[in-house]
Structures are given as C-alpha cells and as structure tokens.
C-alpha cells in the first residue's frame, strides 16, 4: 500500500514537472518572437503633420558641408525632402541609398533633398565628410542645431525623420524611423503626391 502511494506521488510530481517544462518551453519562443518583432523597425503611421512648417524653422540658417549657409526657405517653390540623420544611426545608413536614388530620379521634377545631421560640426565634420564621400551622397548635407531639430521633429523622437514639404511650404508627410521594406514605397507615394499637388 505504501509503495503504491509513493509510486503515485512520484508519477504525479513527474506529470506536474512535465507540464511546467512544456509551458516554460512554449513561453520562451513567444518571448523570442516578441523581441524579434520589436527589433525590426516598423514605419508607424505618423500623427497628422502641422499644416505649415514653422517660419522659424524655414528661416533658420544651417551650414552645409561645403561651407555654404543655407535655409529651407531657399528651396521655396520646390518639393523638399528633409532628412534628419546621423552617421552612427543604423536605420539612417539603410535609408540613405534610397534618398540618393530619389535625388537622382526626382531632381528633374523640382525636388530637393536635404540631409541635416544632428552631430556636432566642430567635432564630427571630418567624420560626416568621410561618410558622405563613402556613401556618394548626391544631395546637400548640413548641420541642424538643437532649435532646428526640435522644430523639425515637432514632438517626435528618434532618427531618421524624413519630412516632405510641398511647394506651398506645408508638410505633406512626416516619417519617423525607417524600414527597408515598408518605407521606400511609402515615401515615393508621398513624394509623387506632393509633386502632383499644385
């Protein structure tokens, strides 16, 4: 009788342990899937952009890599794609080849692409120059100071941020982040829409 009870107890403990191991094993892949899904950047639907770009942002001076002083207002009457980026930013590095291609394709349609890095010009000038040369960037690169960054980001955090401004000075689309699969078609569609608008 005692042996039967002990045997039953051992079987019960083994069964409970088996169930717990199965549950633990099924939870681990779920956690791994969840983390891998989070690791892949997704282009979240941005909040509606402001009706117009702030005049202070449009009039703010920025220095370009070739030493010129520019402002976004200089591109008035054109569709402007402003890209906030940095050399150390992985998604920025993925996005830049697409921006280079867009610059080639849309230049003749009155589109200007401007890359504004948030890095420190006094410390990182050579790094940004080397990066631009390595990537063969074919559009102007400049330095966005803190005030300009805040104005362009409009309350959104993180880089890259890509803002499409129409000929009328109104923000047509504001993208935060970059996904190699999702972002390029979304950006091209927004750009085509901005070009078509009069």
Buried (B, 14 or more C-beta within 10 A) or exposed (E): EEEEEEEEEEEEEEEEEEEEEEEEEEEEEEEEEEEEEEEEBEBEEBEEBEEBBBEEBBEBEBBBBEEEEBBBBBBEEBBBBBBBBBBEBEBBBBBBBBBBEBBEEBEEEBBBBBBBBBBEBEEBBEBBEEBBEEBEBBBBBBBBBEEBBEBBBBEBEEBBBBBBBBBBBBBBBBBBBBBEEBBBEBBBEBBEBBBEEE
